[in-house]
Amino acid sequence: MTSRLIAAALLATTALTAPVYADTVTYKLDPSHSQIMFNYEHLGYSTTYGLFGGIEGDIAFDSEDPAASSVEVSFPAASMLTGWEPRETHFMTGDFFGAEENATVTFTSTDIEVTGEDTANITGDLTINGITKPVVLDAVMTQKGEHPMEGKEWAGFKATTVLTRSDFDMGMFAPYVSDEVNVNISIEAMKADG
């Protein structure tokens, strides 16, 4: 076999055995269908609920290697709704969110551990009240495919975590008002144009 044929054979073998790398697809969050719900226990008498809206961000999703994906999300603290305006006003003060100085809550993923076909633990840096702490989101991809009305690729995710208020210097009234806050996240994201 000539050296030219050997080189051609090696090139063909390399092409057949080289891994195929899929491009990472960027999804932009759909703020009209993305919410963060929370609840905490109030003195043992009741459970107080609330939610945040105005959620924006990007998901860089690698379908071939989901662990290489990433998430960046932000939302205004003042988007909070609890059903009672005086509570919301108090929560925006320096006793809690300090929203005058720290208007935006952010989350940036630092690691993704794939735990199943559509599940993962997403570790990231959460910044609330100007304080950044690591948190882990127990996440599920609920659906991915063409949106029937938008005619473009869409993805849905949900996630849960438990936060400790005092970790973010928001522990007023603890332990009478629960220091632990249950968080439920539901988001939709659309494939970015371009």
Secondary structure, DSSP 8 states (H G I E B T S, - for coil): --HHHHHHHHHHHHHHHS------EEEEE-GGG-EEEEEEEETTTEEEEEEE---EEEEEE-SS-GGG-EEEEEEEGGG-B-S-HHHHHHHTSTTTT-TTT--EEEEEEEEEEE-SSSEEEEEEEEEETTEEEEEEEEEEEEEEEE-TTT-SEEEEEEEEEEEEGGGGT--TTTTTB-SEEEEEEEEEEEE---
